[in-house]
Amino acid sequence: MTSNCYQHPDRETALTCGNCGRPICTGCVVQHPVGIRCPECARPARIPMLDVTPSYYSRAIAAAVGISLAGIIGLFLLAVLLTLTPLGYVGNYLFWGGLVSIGYLMGRGVSLAVNHKRGLGLQWVAGIATGATFVIVTTLVGVGSSSMVGIFALVAAIYLASRELRV
């Protein structure tokens, strides 16, 4: 028995969608692991973990700003404490380690704020917030951010921030 394709009424066909049963022509057929499907039934559903709506972006930005402010205050206090103790170069490395830990905390905090959703946009939010925190802290404290250790710390911090949110 032949009928006309539901999308192309001028084409006769004997094929039907294996899911909904609508008649489909060979131009509309989509090969599916369990048989042929019409274009609507073959369309994949979005993965909930990757479905990031604007409300999640606002939550991510709010979390990133909060973590950034806490990191700026904490690292400023760490820098003041390190200037009061005679640690020398070890103190500088502790400070750079603190900056790297802000990247880790940024990634974890943003991930928790968006219920562990993932996506490139969320990676950008965490990475930009980490970079902004780095620039603000190094400017306030007066530490040279152009040193090799500083550049390495920045790259490591941004990597840790975005790693938690990658797809």
Protein Blocks (a to p, Z undefined) as FASTA:
>chain_A
ZZddfklmmbccfbdcfklopacdfklpccdfkbccdfklmpccddfklmccfklmmmmm
mmmmmmmmmmmmmmmmmmmmmmmpcgkjmmmmmmmmmmmmmmmmmmmmmmmmnoopacfk
lmmmmmmmmmmmmmmmmmmnopafkbmklmmmmmmmmmmmmmmmpZZ
